[in-house]
Structure formats: structure tokens, C-alpha cells
Amino acid sequence: MRILLISRGCPSKENPMNGNFEFDQAVALKSLGHEVILLCVDRRRNAINRKLGISKETVDGILVYKIFLMPLPIRFCLLFTTFIASVLGLFLFRKIVKDIGLPDIIHSHYLYNHPIAIKIKKKYSIPVVLTEHWSVLNFSKIPSSVRKLAYRTYPFASLVISVSESLRKSIYRITAVDSVVINNMVDIDFFASKKSLAGKSNRHFIFITVGSLAPVKNYELLIESFALSSFSENVHLYIVGYGREFDKLKMLISSRHLDGQIFLLGKKNRCEIRDLLHNADAFVLSSKSETFGVVLIEAMACGLPVISTKCGGPEEFVNPDVGYLVDNNDVRLLSEAMKRMYKESKYFEADDIYDYCKSKFSNKVIVEQLNALYENLL
């Protein structure tokens, strides 16, 4: 089967998180013997080190086509920038067809990419699967532009996939389109393989979190909860990621006199994140909203117990065998969960957490579900 995946981008040394979910899926589908092509309309705001026009490369056996004309940020004039992206995507698709022929199926990820797939479907009558991950669709107040885009997109798909039950309900509430729930996958072998150079430290207990430093991740809550816990100096918190709240969070850490215990580690590549997870004792997610929570299953693949706010997706898979759930945006409850984890983490079995993660979210499990859906559509 020839499958065209429409992606946010393709992970690179400079930007390892750009299209990482989509690329993992591409590699997993290729392992089943499918021919997989990635189509990427580069919308990022920073135009440095990017070639204008179309580029083509092969990454880990996946043929990747990209097109860049101008930054098309999703937070600015969403409907307009999405329309421009769909025109560019159709143009790039014609180039792909000229090079290698038509795909059997098209699979798009994220609402702001879906109009590309729908435009192609209308012109070429190719089955289109849309997978939704976007946390905005789980917000209590969804922007009108997002609602309009959803109305113009989901009803025209051959099939819609949500990465969690909470997201499925949100999409149905907005558009009356029902979707199939297939969770995100984790590269279980990659995260479980231990290649840390330092080895596990016995001197410190390390909480870790990973994600962009954006308001939705609610790192202010996490820092305040850590401060309220009054941990001894041997307890550390690592915050991995970069974003527009970096300076604000750095000032908050200093104001709580926690510079020696809370560390903003900045952007890290995938291997560095894995090694940091292996050296940590517990993972904490403090988000206001998540459609799923891939960072949680990456941590679980490393055998880590987790703490998560009830923010959408995590409620569906975080159970007492792998960690704790706490009410959203509650400093006291998150602090109590962190203190409890500090005392009780030794009672969680790393192998059991890994086995649970593998049974539900491994590449093999998820890609077989996708493959069955593709075959039903063709």
C-alpha cells in the first residue's frame, strides 16, 4: 500500500520535535511493508536556514517532500493561513504524483493540516483519514476560527481518528462527526534501551517534565507545587523544553529561592530526553489541557511512575499501578502527590510500568490498528 502522510514537518537535529508523532507513524507503517511518503507544508515562523520552494530527501527510508514559501503561523489568521497552506499542499502533491504516482490512501495529522487532505480528496477521490491531536479542541472555550475550520474539514473525511476519548467527545460536540479512538504510539524499543552515560544517581531524587514552555503546560503550577512541598536539597526538578515562558519561569524559580533544585534544561534532542528520563525517578505533567499526553507514555516506556493533572487524555490511561492523577490547576493537590511520590516511588515496579505501556501504546499495537482501518477503506 502506498500511504501519503501529511505532517507538520520532519524531525531534524535543529528541531527534533517537528513532526515527531507523524514520523514515528511513518516508520512504523514502513515496517509493515508499506511505501510511505511524507508531505510537509512548512508553516514555522522562523524562516532562517530554510530553502524557498520544494525540497526532497530520504530520512530513515521515508521519502520526505517539503514546501516552504512563507511563515504561516497557526496563531495568526488561522483560516487564511490554512487556506494558503492547502494551496501549497496541493501544489506539492502534484509534484509527488508526477514523481511516483498516486497514493492509495492519505493520512493527515492536526486540524490545521487537514484542509490539504480534503482539497486533494475532492480533486482525486482518494480516501482520507484525519487524526486529531490538537489540544485547542479540548479547551473549554474553543476559538471561533478553530470551530469554523473543524466544520469545514471533519465532515468531508473518509474517517476521523481521535487520540483520546475526551477528544472524540469534543469533536462530536463541535461538529456532530463521530470518530474512532486510536491512541498515540511510543517507540518502546527506543525509550526502553538504556544508553545513559552517567547512570542513575543515588544522591538525588529527580522529578522530570518535558514539553514546550507555553501557558497550557502550566509550569507555574508545577514550580509553585514544588515550592510548597519544601523538599530537602536532595530533591530536584528538571524542566526540559524551551518556549516563550522561559524568562518568566526562570524569574519565578529565583523568587522562590529554588535555583539549586529546579533546573530549566532548555531544548533537548530525543536521545538526550531519553537519557534524562532514565536518570529520573518520577515524571510530572502539570498541563491545563492535553488531548493525550505522549510525554507520559515515553516516561512509562522508561519504567518511570508518573503524576498527571486531569487535563483530558491522561485520565484514560494513568491508573494507580503507574502513578497518580490530581485535579487540574490545584497547587496543594499536586504538591501532595509529589510528596507522596517521593516517599512511595520505590513501590512502583519499573518492569510492570514498561509492560503496561508496551501492551497499549507500542508501535506494533497502534500500527496494526491503523492498518486494519486502511484496509477497510480500500
Secondary structure as GFF3:
##gff-version 3
##sequence-region A 1 378
A	DSSP	beta_strand	2	7	.	.	.	ID=ss1
A	DSSP	alpha_helix	20	31	.	.	.	ID=ss2
A	DSSP	beta_strand	35	41	.	.	.	ID=ss3
A	DSSP	beta_strand	53	59	.	.	.	ID=ss4
A	DSSP	beta_strand	62	68	.	.	.	ID=ss5
A	DSSP	alpha_helix	78	100	.	.	.	ID=ss6
A	DSSP	beta_strand	105	109	.	.	.	ID=ss7
A	DSSP	alpha_helix	114	124	.	.	.	ID=ss8
A	DSSP	beta_strand	128	132	.	.	.	ID=ss9
A	DSSP	three_ten_helix	135	138	.	.	.	ID=ss10
A	DSSP	alpha_helix	144	151	.	.	.	ID=ss11
A	DSSP	three_ten_helix	154	156	.	.	.	ID=ss12
A	DSSP	beta_strand	159	162	.	.	.	ID=ss13
A	DSSP	alpha_helix	165	175	.	.	.	ID=ss14
A	DSSP	beta_strand	180	181	.	.	.	ID=ss15
A	DSSP	alpha_helix	188	192	.	.	.	ID=ss16
A	DSSP	beta_strand	205	210	.	.	.	ID=ss17
A	DSSP	three_ten_helix	215	217	.	.	.	ID=ss18
A	DSSP	alpha_helix	219	229	.	.	.	ID=ss19
A	DSSP	beta_strand	235	240	.	.	.	ID=ss20
A	DSSP	alpha_helix	246	255	.	.	.	ID=ss21
A	DSSP	beta_strand	262	266	.	.	.	ID=ss22
A	DSSP	alpha_helix	270	278	.	.	.	ID=ss23
A	DSSP	beta_strand	282	285	.	.	.	ID=ss24
A	DSSP	alpha_helix	294	301	.	.	.	ID=ss25
A	DSSP	beta_strand	306	309	.	.	.	ID=ss26
A	DSSP	three_ten_helix	314	316	.	.	.	ID=ss27
A	DSSP	beta_strand	323	326	.	.	.	ID=ss28
A	DSSP	alpha_helix	331	344	.	.	.	ID=ss29
A	DSSP	three_ten_helix	345	347	.	.	.	ID=ss30
A	DSSP	alpha_helix	350	361	.	.	.	ID=ss31
A	DSSP	alpha_helix	363	377	.	.	.	ID=ss32
###
